[in-house]
Amino acid sequence: MKTDRDTLCALLYRLADLVELAKRLSPEDRPALERMIVQARHAVCEARRIETRKRTRLTTSRSIMRRILDKGAHSKPELRSRDDASA
């Protein structure tokens, strides 16, 4: 997950650099730079989406594991009473 954060940070810095460059460019060069800025913004959005999906999956996995463990903890007394009854 740290790699994704590093990637997102690098993309944001790159986007900031492009914006600063756009301020100094001549009007003829701005359309090409605007396209690069749009591409950079899309890359940042995609990186954020990926990060959000990973966090959501991790949270979901943890809650599923908790439910499984809770069910296991609740079913143990039942298993013991069945074992006691059969003995």
Summary of the structure (lengths in Angstrom):
residues: 87
radius of gyration: 26.1
end to end distance: 51.5
largest distance: 89.8
contacts: 191
relative contact order: 0.09
helix: 92%
strand: 0%
